[in-house]
Amino acid sequence: MEKLILFIIRDAVEAIGLKIISGNKLERAKRVSDELSQIKRKLCVDYDEYGMHLPDVDMVVYNPNTLDILCVISCKVTLRERIAQTGYWKLKFLQDSSQKHIAVFFATPDEDQTLKFKSKALIKKGRAIVETDTDGCYVLSENEFEESNKVKAFPKFFDDLKRLAGIHKHS
């Protein structure tokens, strides 16, 4: 799933002057460039005496000029436990003034249709977590679902990324 999403968005991310890197590549790289070393340091969560650890994210989008991290993206076919983990990383970023600006997104085809409804009577736990503990979720599916400010059709990711990057559309 991660490779598919990366393939879909890489060109569009780079077209607006940003870079994207796989979380696995960032975590597993033995030797990294100065640029990636700085990205790793800016992304690490500080657990005090337990050390610094990279969050479990699938992709990192950053500005190559400033090396500021704009967002991280996690992706899975279904939400299940992974969405709670994604919400956890958002909460950890909010605890550090140097990381609180990092947006935390989730991308999914939502095969189990956890995101289908937004009404309180029908909402599932995964949708509640997306709505309250992440910056948004992008759904790659032909199945109908109720959109909100945080649960959107996947193509809307690009407008949101441009907004994050401070790139405004001229009409």
C-alpha positions, -999 to +999 in steps of 0.1 A: +000+000+000+028+024+009+046+019-024+014+025-043+006+058-025+042+069-029+041+062-066+008+081-069+019+113-051+057+115-056+056+135-089+029+159-076+048+165-043+081+172-062+062+194-087+054+219-059+090+219-048+088+195-019+104+161-013+090+129+000+108+099+015+097+065+027+097+061+064+113+027+060+141+042+039+147+068+066+147+043+094+168+016+078+195+038+061+229+031+076+245+061+059+224+091+052+231+125+036+233+156+057+198+164+045+183+131+056+202+132+089+186+165+097+151+152+087+156+122+110+166+144+139+136+167+134+113+137+132+125+118+162+104+117+193+122+122+226+114+097+253+138+112+278+159+085+294+146+060+269+161+078+240+150+093+207+129+072+184+115+077+149+077+075+147+061+046+127+051+065+096+051+054+060+061+087+043+076+121+053+070+152+032+095+181+037+107+213+022+142+206+008+152+243+011+144+247+048+143+210+058+111+217+076+088+187+078+053+195+066+036+162+072+039+125+077+016+100+061+006+065+073-013+042+050-031+009+054-058-010+036-080-009+067-078+014+097-079-011+126-051-006+151-030+015+128-053+045+130-049+046+168-011+045+163-013+073+139-033+094+164-007+086+190+021+101+169+001+133+164-003+136+201+035+130+206+043+158+180+019+182+198+040+177+230+071+192+214+071+228+203+096+220+175+072+193+161+037+206+168+034+220+133+039+185+116+006+174+101-003+137+105-023+121+077-037+087+070-044+073+035-065+042+029-089+025+005-110+019+037-119-017+026-138-023+058-157+010+054-148+023+088-150+058+074-184+055+057-205+075+082-198+106+102-231+109+121-228+102+158-253+074+157-234+054+130-197+065+136-171+038+142-142+041+165-117+045+137-136+074+122-138+091+156-100+088+160-094+102+125-117+131+133-102+140+166-066+128+167-052+133+132-050+161+107-069+142+081-075+110+062-076+106+024-097+078+010-089+060-022-121+043-029-151+042-053-173+033-023-194+062-011-186+078+023-195+109+041-168+136+037-159+160+065-131+186+070-109+157+079-121+127+059-118+134+022-115+118-012-078+112-020-074+138-047-081+165-021-047+156-005-029+177-031-048+209-023-043+204+014-005+198+008-003+230-012-021+248+017+004+234+042+033+245+020+019+280+017+012+276-020-020+294-029-041+290-060-046+320-081-081+322-095 
